[in-house]
Amino acid sequence: MKVRKEIAMIDTILKEKHCVIKDSVRDWKEAIHVALEPLIQDGCCTEEYEKAVFKNTEEYGAYYVLTDDMALIHASNEAGVNDTQLAVTVLKKPVHFTEDGPDVRILIALCAKDSTSHMEGMMAIANIFGDDGNVQPILDAKSGKEIYDVFLNASES
């Protein structure tokens, strides 16, 4: 039953149109902008949210780089959030958020309208990235649809 709930949650907070592939970014600031762009364009959050991520990064460092290959870009729900949504951007060439930090190619942007609505989605993301077999298919994806399908299929298992 728990798996069904996570599938529904991923399907609810991740839209295929929010899954994109980019060749590269210049630096960590452009990475944040590119990751949040689908959510800003869709009205899920505003540019104030992006500014909050920049401010937090400058104050606390790249707290959202969780593993090799993946960053979960987010800020507090108080800053310009209209809806709980995810966006996934895969970079063909990695970005470094710190000089000696890991290569990051998967940018997951999260905006949450409150402190609880995103929790089941977060559990599903943890399950996806807890299985090393799920990372390479995301990195190898050739389209946003392939990224979206990997997330849906991985949350089923």
C-alpha positions in Angstrom: 0.0 0.0 0.0 2.9 2.4 0.8 4.3 2.0 -2.7 1.0 2.9 -4.3 0.9 6.1 -2.2 4.4 7.1 -3.4 3.5 6.4 -7.0 0.5 8.7 -6.7 2.6 11.3 -5.0 5.3 11.3 -7.6 2.7 11.4 -10.3 1.1 14.4 -8.5 4.2 16.4 -7.9 6.3 15.6 -11.0 5.0 16.5 -14.4 6.6 15.3 -17.6 7.0 18.9 -18.9 9.2 19.6 -15.8 11.7 17.0 -16.9 14.4 18.4 -19.2 17.9 17.7 -20.5 20.5 20.4 -20.9 24.0 20.2 -22.3 25.7 22.2 -19.6 25.7 25.3 -17.4 28.4 27.8 -16.6 28.3 27.5 -12.8 26.2 26.7 -9.8 24.1 29.9 -10.1 23.1 29.0 -13.6 22.4 25.4 -12.4 20.0 26.7 -9.8 18.3 28.9 -12.4 18.0 26.1 -15.0 16.6 23.7 -12.3 14.0 26.1 -11.1 13.0 27.5 -14.5 10.3 25.0 -15.3 8.6 25.6 -11.9 8.8 29.4 -12.2 7.4 29.3 -15.8 4.6 27.1 -14.7 3.7 29.3 -11.7 4.6 26.8 -9.0 7.0 29.2 -7.5 8.3 32.7 -8.2 11.7 34.3 -8.7 11.6 35.1 -5.0 12.0 31.4 -4.4 15.1 31.3 -6.7 16.5 34.3 -4.8 16.0 32.5 -1.5 17.9 29.5 -2.8 20.8 31.8 -3.9 20.7 33.5 -0.5 20.7 30.2 1.4 23.6 28.9 -0.7 25.7 32.0 0.0 24.9 31.7 3.7 25.0 27.9 4.3 26.9 26.5 1.2 25.6 23.9 -1.2 23.5 22.0 1.5 21.3 20.5 -1.3 24.1 18.4 -2.9 23.0 15.1 -1.4 25.0 12.5 -3.3 27.4 12.2 -6.2 25.5 13.1 -9.3 22.4 14.6 -7.5 21.4 17.9 -5.9 18.0 18.5 -4.4 17.6 22.3 -4.9 15.1 23.8 -2.4 14.5 26.6 0.1 11.9 27.4 2.7 8.3 27.3 1.7 7.9 30.9 2.9 9.6 32.4 -0.2 7.2 32.6 -3.2 5.8 29.1 -3.4 2.4 28.5 -5.0 2.3 24.7 -5.4 4.2 21.7 -4.3 6.1 20.4 -7.4 9.3 18.9 -8.6 11.4 19.5 -11.7 14.2 17.3 -12.9 17.0 18.6 -15.0 19.8 16.3 -16.3 23.0 17.9 -17.4 25.2 16.2 -20.0 28.2 17.8 -18.5 28.5 18.0 -14.7 28.5 21.1 -12.6 30.3 21.6 -9.3 28.6 23.6 -6.5 31.9 23.8 -4.6 35.4 23.8 -5.8 36.1 20.3 -4.4 32.6 19.0 -4.5 31.3 16.1 -6.5 30.1 16.1 -10.1 26.4 16.9 -10.2 24.4 16.0 -13.3 20.9 15.5 -11.8 19.2 18.6 -10.5 16.0 18.0 -8.7 14.2 21.3 -7.9 11.6 21.1 -5.2 9.2 23.8 -4.1 6.8 22.9 -1.3 3.8 25.0 -0.3 3.9 23.8 3.3 6.0 21.6 5.6 4.2 18.3 4.9 2.8 18.1 1.4 6.1 17.0 -0.1 7.1 14.3 2.4 5.8 11.2 0.5 7.4 12.5 -2.6 10.7 12.9 -0.7 10.4 9.3 0.5 9.9 8.2 -3.1 13.0 10.2 -4.2 15.0 8.6 -1.4 13.9 5.1 -2.6 14.8 6.0 -6.2 18.3 7.3 -5.3 18.8 4.6 -2.7 19.0 2.1 -5.5 22.2 2.7 -7.6 20.5 0.9 -10.5 18.1 3.9 -10.9 20.8 6.6 -11.3 22.4 5.5 -14.6 19.0 5.3 -16.5 18.3 8.9 -15.4 21.8 10.0 -16.6 21.4 8.1 -19.9 17.9 9.5 -20.6 17.5 11.1 -24.1 14.3 13.0 -23.4 12.2 14.5 -20.6 9.7 11.6 -21.1 12.5 9.1 -20.4 13.4 10.9 -17.2 9.8 11.1 -16.1 9.3 7.4 -16.9 12.4 6.4 -14.8 11.0 8.3 -11.9 7.5 6.7 -12.2 8.9 3.2 -12.8 11.5 3.4 -10.0 8.9 4.5 -7.5 6.8 1.4 -8.4 9.6 -1.0 -7.3 
